[in-house]
């Protein structure tokens, strides 16, 4: 499986624009790029897929309508052709890293994923009195501040005192509510339906024990828009440059011409799992293994529960995938879960739109006997787009794990489930 990169360059613009007193003019040329980095695989038939990264850079130049103008002052100033709006071409952005997203994909799709986190909830019960009292104090502070406003604040000291306490109390109230009290209330409500959901999960595990399980899930999707500030002269937003007598009044005015940047992305995960729980038969009259019930309820005293009860671990998982990775290791080791194939994929799209605006004199003008000058207004938007499509592949024990690092026990699980280096879909890293 040799890596390879194929790259193609595409020129945008560069064609003839018009006749100018300073010589013939051309639309500026920009170099776009299409590239693909992937791996070669034996075939046909091709039964393996590997990682790949596709990059595309495109520049769309807005051509303005053709016009003709001559300033008859004896100097021969004229232009006969078209102009264009200059695009904004930033430093090339870089594609998103998918390493952490792979761990999240495994954690959310693994067949033996717990349906509940009772261990974490029980561990957090010690904080319940503090959560409730702090939340009540926060709302009382808001109420007092509202009453103070209504009374007009009898003293400046009272106003400053309430103003200083508001950010802290409201911030604490939100954190305790969003990450403590609200999840706890959700947990208590879920207890009412816990038994029914647990029975359905165990029945599902009985039916699929030792069989292939395909999963696909969207991990993230969204985007944003923002303005990149830019103040330039009106004449600097278009090309080619003209003689100053051809521009209508206002051509040198420095005005805001912000660049509109938009970003969209989608991240998704697909995998084919196999797991085997020896003590879990198809007979529903026999109780499931006790350890399985504890794991599905999140009661087993494993490292992942200790991590989740660590202060500020929820904040760390906003930026890393430590929590999901710990949970993945435990689930795979305990129930022999392997992934015959697992992919995390991402599609990203950047767009930079640059506006242009100018007014020009048109026709024959400048001396007695010629028609008066006519002003013609031109405007438009050029854009630059970047597109990334990528895929990362995992071996049966997750992203970033190599076959050389697998233990004898892990290899025995692979062999028992009929998986190997040459699995039908797997493309593990060497």
C-alpha positions in Angstrom: 0.0 0.0 0.0 2.3 2.7 -1.3 1.2 6.3 -0.7 0.9 8.6 -3.7 -0.1 12.2 -4.5 -1.6 13.4 -7.7 -1.8 17.1 -8.3 -3.3 19.3 -11.1 -3.0 23.0 -11.5 -5.8 25.0 -13.1 -5.4 28.6 -14.2 -8.3 31.0 -13.6 -8.3 34.3 -15.6 -5.4 35.5 -17.8 -7.5 36.2 -20.9 -7.5 39.5 -22.9 -9.4 42.3 -21.2 -9.2 45.3 -23.5 -7.3 48.0 -25.3 -5.6 50.6 -23.1 -3.5 53.7 -23.6 -0.7 51.9 -21.7 -1.0 48.8 -23.9 -3.3 45.8 -24.1 -4.6 44.6 -20.8 -5.4 41.1 -19.5 -7.5 39.8 -16.6 -5.2 38.8 -13.8 -4.4 35.1 -13.6 -4.7 33.0 -10.5 -3.5 29.4 -10.0 -6.0 26.9 -8.6 -5.1 23.4 -7.5 -6.7 20.0 -7.3 -4.7 17.3 -5.4 -5.4 13.9 -4.0 -3.2 12.0 -1.6 -4.1 8.4 -1.1 -2.7 4.8 -1.2 -2.5 2.2 -3.9 -4.1 -1.2 -3.2 -3.9 -4.6 -4.9 -6.6 -5.2 -7.4 -8.9 -5.5 -9.3 -11.0 -6.4 -7.5 -10.3 -3.6 -5.0 -11.4 -4.8 -1.6 -9.6 -2.4 0.6 -9.8 1.3 1.3 -7.3 3.6 2.8 -6.9 7.1 4.0 -7.1 9.9 1.5 -7.1 13.7 1.4 -8.6 15.7 -1.5 -7.8 19.4 -1.8 -9.4 21.9 -4.2 -8.7 25.6 -4.7 -10.9 27.6 -7.0 -10.9 31.3 -7.9 -14.0 32.8 -9.5 -13.3 36.2 -11.1 -16.3 38.5 -11.6 -16.0 40.1 -15.1 -17.7 43.4 -15.5 -19.6 44.5 -18.6 -17.7 45.8 -21.7 -17.5 49.5 -22.1 -15.7 52.1 -24.3 -14.5 55.6 -23.3 -12.3 58.3 -24.9 -11.1 61.5 -23.3 -10.5 63.8 -26.3 -8.0 66.1 -24.8 -5.2 65.5 -27.3 -3.5 62.9 -25.1 -5.3 59.9 -26.6 -6.7 58.6 -23.3 -9.1 55.8 -23.9 -10.2 52.2 -22.9 -12.1 49.7 -24.9 -12.8 46.4 -23.0 -13.9 45.0 -19.7 -12.8 45.1 -16.1 -13.0 42.6 -13.3 -13.4 42.6 -9.5 -10.1 41.6 -7.8 -10.6 38.4 -5.8 -9.2 37.9 -2.2 -6.8 35.0 -2.0 -5.7 34.3 1.6 -3.0 32.0 2.8 -4.2 28.5 2.1 -6.2 27.1 5.1 -5.4 23.6 6.5 -7.7 20.7 6.8 -9.0 19.6 10.2 -7.2 16.9 12.1 -9.5 13.8 12.5 -7.6 11.9 15.2 -9.8 13.0 18.1 -13.0 12.6 16.1 -12.2 9.0 15.5 -12.2 8.2 19.2 -15.5 10.0 19.6 -16.9 7.9 16.7 -15.9 4.7 18.3 -17.3 5.7 21.7 -20.7 6.6 20.3 -21.1 3.6 18.0 -19.4 0.7 19.8 -22.1 -2.1 20.3 -21.5 -2.4 24.1 -21.7 1.3 24.8 -23.4 1.9 28.1 -27.0 3.1 28.0 -26.5 5.0 31.2 -23.8 6.4 33.5 -25.2 5.5 36.9 -21.7 5.3 38.3 -21.0 9.0 37.4 -24.4 10.1 38.7 -23.9 8.3 42.0 -20.4 9.8 42.3 -21.9 13.3 41.8 -24.6 12.9 44.5 -22.1 14.3 47.0 -22.2 17.6 45.1 -26.0 17.7 44.9 -26.5 19.9 48.0 -23.9 22.4 46.8 -25.4 22.5 43.3 -28.9 23.2 44.6 -27.8 25.8 47.1 -25.5 27.6 44.7 -28.2 27.7 42.0 -30.6 29.2 44.5 -28.1 31.8 45.6 -27.5 32.7 41.9 -31.2 33.3 41.3 -31.6 35.2 44.5 -28.8 37.5 43.4 -30.6 38.1 40.1 -33.8 38.9 42.0 -32.1 41.3 44.4 -30.4 43.1 41.5 -33.8 43.4 39.7 -35.3 44.9 42.9 -32.4 47.3 43.2 -32.9 48.6 39.7 -36.6 49.1 40.5 -35.8 51.1 43.7 -33.2 53.2 41.8 -30.2 52.1 43.9 -30.3 54.2 47.1 -26.5 54.5 47.1 -23.7 54.1 44.6 -22.1 51.6 47.0 -25.1 49.3 46.7 -25.0 49.5 42.9 -21.4 48.6 42.7 -21.9 45.7 45.2 -24.7 44.2 43.1 -22.9 44.8 39.8 -19.8 43.0 41.0 -21.7 40.0 42.3 -23.8 39.5 39.2 -21.1 38.0 36.8 -19.9 35.5 39.4 -23.3 34.4 40.5 -24.8 34.1 37.1 -21.7 32.3 35.8 -21.7 29.8 38.7 -25.5 29.3 38.3 -25.1 28.5 34.7 -22.2 26.1 35.2 -23.9 24.2 38.1 -27.1 24.1 36.2 -25.8 23.1 32.8 -23.2 20.6 34.0 -24.6 19.5 37.4 -28.2 20.0 38.3 -29.8 19.7 34.9 -28.0 16.4 34.0 -28.9 15.1 37.4 -32.6 15.8 36.9 -32.4 14.1 33.5 -30.9 11.1 35.2 -33.7 10.8 37.7 -36.3 11.0 34.9 -34.5 8.3 33.0 -34.7 5.9 35.9 -38.4 5.5 35.2 -37.6 4.0 31.8 -34.3 2.4 32.6 -35.6 -1.2 33.0 -37.4 -1.2 29.6 -34.4 0.2 27.8 -32.0 -2.2 29.5 -34.1 -5.2 28.4 -34.1 -4.0 24.8 -30.4 -3.5 24.9 -29.7 -7.0 26.2 -32.1 -8.6 23.6 -30.3 -6.7 20.9 -26.9 -8.0 22.2 -28.2 -11.6 22.2 -29.3 -11.4 18.6 -26.1 -9.8 17.4 -23.6 -11.7 19.5 -20.8 -12.8 17.2 -22.4 -11.2 14.2 -21.4 -8.2 12.1 -22.8 -4.8 13.2 -22.7 -1.9 10.9 -22.9 1.6 12.3 -22.9 5.1 10.8 -23.3 8.4 12.7 -22.9 12.1 12.1 -20.4 13.5 14.6 -20.6 17.2 13.8 -22.1 19.5 11.2 -22.3 23.3 11.0 -20.4 26.4 10.1 -20.1 30.2 10.5 -19.7 33.4 8.7 -17.6 36.4 9.6 -16.3 39.6 8.0 -12.6 40.2 7.5 -12.2 44.0 7.7 -10.7 45.8 4.7 -10.6 49.5 3.9 -9.3 50.3 0.4 -9.9 52.9 -2.4 -12.8 52.1 -4.7 -10.4 52.0 -7.7 -8.3 49.3 -6.0 -11.1 46.8 -6.0 -11.2 46.5 -9.8 -8.6 45.8 -12.5 -7.1 46.9 -14.8 -6.2 50.3 -13.5 -7.2 53.3 -15.7 -6.1 56.8 -16.4 -7.5 59.1 -13.6 -9.5 61.1 -16.1 -11.6 58.1 -17.0 -12.7 57.5 -13.5 -15.9 59.2 -12.3 -15.8 61.3 -9.0 -15.2 59.2 -5.9 -12.8 56.7 -7.4 -10.1 57.5 -4.7 -12.4 57.3 -1.7 -11.2 54.8 0.9 -14.3 52.8 2.0 -15.0 49.6 3.9 -14.9 46.6 1.5 -15.0 43.7 4.0 -14.3 40.2 2.9 -17.1 37.8 3.7 -15.7 34.5 5.0 -17.9 31.4 5.3 -17.1 28.0 6.6 -19.1 24.8 6.5 -18.1 21.3 7.6 -19.5 17.8 8.2 -17.9 15.0 10.1 -19.2 11.5 10.1 -18.1 8.0 11.2 -18.8 4.5 9.8 -17.7 1.1 11.1 -18.4 -2.6 11.0 -18.1 -4.2 14.4 -17.9 -7.7 15.8 -18.2 -8.7 19.5 -18.5 -11.9 21.4 -19.8 -12.4 24.9 -19.4 -16.2 25.7 -21.9 -16.2 28.6 -24.6 -14.4 26.8 -26.9 -17.0 25.2 -30.0 -16.6 23.1 -32.3 -18.1 25.8 -34.1 -15.1 27.3 -35.1 -17.1 30.4 -31.5 -17.2 31.5 -30.2 -14.0 33.1 -27.4 -12.2 31.4 -23.9 -12.0 33.0 -24.0 -9.8 36.0 -21.0 -7.8 34.8 -22.8 -7.0 31.6 -25.7 -5.4 33.3 -23.3 -3.3 35.5 -21.4 -2.2 32.4 -24.6 -1.3 30.5 -25.7 0.8 33.4 -22.3 2.4 33.8 -21.8 1.0 37.3 -18.6 -1.0 36.7 -15.7 0.6 38.6 -13.4 1.2 35.6 -11.0 3.9 34.7 -13.4 5.8 32.5 -15.8 6.5 35.5 -12.8 7.7 37.6 -11.9 10.0 34.8 -15.4 11.4 34.4 -15.6 12.1 38.1 -12.3 14.0 37.9 -12.9 17.8 38.4 -13.0 19.7 35.1 -12.8 16.5 32.9 -15.9 17.8 31.1 -14.0 20.9 30.0 -11.0 18.8 28.9 -13.2 16.7 26.6 -14.4 19.9 24.9 -10.9 20.1 23.3 -9.6 16.6 23.4 -10.9 13.0 23.2 -9.4 11.6 26.4 -12.8 10.5 27.8 -13.9 8.6 24.7 -10.5 7.0 24.3 -10.5 5.6 27.8 -14.0 4.2 27.4 -13.1 2.6 24.1 -10.1 0.8 25.5 -12.3 -0.6 28.4 -15.1 -1.8 26.1 -12.9 -3.4 23.5 -10.8 -5.2 26.1 -13.7 -6.5 28.2 -16.0 -7.8 25.4 -13.6 -8.5 22.6 -15.0 -5.8 20.4 -13.1 -5.3 17.2 -13.8 -3.2 14.1 -13.5 -5.0 10.8 -13.4 -1.5 9.3 -13.8 1.9 10.7 -13.6 5.3 9.0 -14.0 8.8 10.1 -14.7 11.3 7.2 -14.8 15.0 6.9 -15.9 17.5 4.3 -14.9 21.2 4.7 -15.7 24.2 2.5 -14.2 27.7 2.8 -15.4 30.7 0.8 -14.0 34.2 0.7 -16.1 36.8 -1.2 -14.6 40.1 -2.2 -16.8 43.0 -3.3 -15.8 45.6 -5.9 -17.4 48.9 -6.9 -16.4 51.7 -9.3 -18.0 54.4 -11.6 -16.5 55.2 -15.0 -17.0 57.9 -17.7 -18.1 56.4 -21.0 -18.4 57.7 -24.5 -16.4 60.4 -26.3 -16.0 63.5 -24.2 -13.5 66.1 -23.1 -13.6 69.0 -25.6 -16.1 71.2 -27.4 -18.0 69.4 -30.1 -18.1 66.0 -28.4 -21.0 64.6 -26.4 -21.0 65.2 -22.6 -19.6 62.4 -20.4 -21.9 59.7 -19.2 -21.2 57.9 -15.9 -21.7 54.2 -15.7 -21.6 52.3 -12.4 -20.1 48.8 -12.1 -20.1 46.4 -9.1 -19.7 42.7 -8.4 -18.3 40.0 -6.2 -15.4 37.7 -6.8 -14.7 34.6 -4.6 -12.1 32.1 -3.7 -13.1 28.7 -2.5 -11.2 25.9 -0.7 -12.6 22.4 -0.4 -11.2 19.5 1.6 -12.5 15.9 1.7 -10.6 13.4 3.8 -10.9 10.0 5.3 -8.9 8.3 8.1 -8.9 4.5 8.6 -8.5 2.6 11.9 -7.4 -0.9 12.6 -9.7 -3.0 14.9 -8.4 -1.3 18.0 -8.9 2.3 17.1 -7.2 5.2 15.5 -3.5 5.6 16.0 -3.0 2.0 17.0 -0.6 -0.1 14.8 -0.6 -3.9 14.3 2.9 -4.0 15.8 1.5 -2.8 19.1 -1.3 -5.4 19.4 -0.9 -7.9 22.2 -1.2 -11.7 21.9 -4.7 -11.5 23.5 -5.9 -8.9 21.0 -4.6 -11.0 18.2 -6.5 -14.0 19.5 -9.7 -12.0 19.4 -9.0 -11.1 15.8 -8.4 -14.7 14.9 -11.6 -15.9 16.7 -13.7 -13.4 14.8 -12.2 -14.3 11.5 -10.3 -11.0 11.1 -6.7 -10.5 10.0 -4.4 -8.1 8.3 -6.1 -9.0 5.0 -9.7 -8.5 6.1 -12.1 -7.6 3.3 -12.4 -4.0 4.2 -9.7 -3.3 6.7 -6.8 -1.1 5.8 -4.7 -0.9 8.9 -1.6 1.1 9.4 1.6 -0.9 9.2 
